[in-house]
């Protein structure tokens, strides 16, 4: 995980921004304006670590995030109504934090929970995909943490405020035009080529009821991904012992990723996380 600055959120109000005074308006590494990260992000995460005794954390975590940005300052509002505050990290992502309420209700904590959400691999202003990590830590008593990893897609980078016309499930996509906002029924069934990020490269995509089937999925053969009930743009692998680049024990998630078609992200505890865009 990349280094970042921790900003106090004790006085955080929704959509509160930190603004600078005077000086050059260019910020970020090398004086460049930071990448645009604002918008409505959604996706699916898979649990990769949980060392909390008595924890009942879910295996798959679906999310919807409203992200606002003012130069390097970033705020995030999650689907549970928790406000996060943080900043741009490096040149392709951001990290935000919140204390108090927990993202994962089933996590047994005797004291305050520390929540962190990190987005990475947003390569350009028009890149509407990202890899996401969520970590919830119980710092008091027997310290422990739960960590999730997966992918996100951005419905629009023009405005962080959702409207009915911008709903991911209501936007029609023409087959072959590129991009998708709902895994079922988009993208269209057929053969797709990836960029090789996870060594998958080529796969046939089809929907079977509430599951997406990718065949072959590298050396794993036909692999099933369960479409989220609450977020039609994401799905998580039903097999949590997939082999990626010759190493077993991986879980993978899938998310619609305009302007590409979909992105698969694979991860395992102690292993290397990879993403492949199709």
Protein Blocks (a to p, Z undefined) as FASTA:
>chain_A
ZZdddddfklgcehiacddeejjfbgcehhiacddfbdcdddddddfbdcbghiacdfbd
cdddddddehjbccdddfkopacddddehjlbccdddehjafblmlccfbdcddddddeh
ilbfklccdcdddddddfehjadddddddddddfbfkbccdcfklgmklmccdehkgpaf
bfblcdcedddddehlnonopacdddehjaccdddehjnopadddddfklmkbccdfbfc
bceehiahiacddddddfbfbdcddddehiacddddZZ
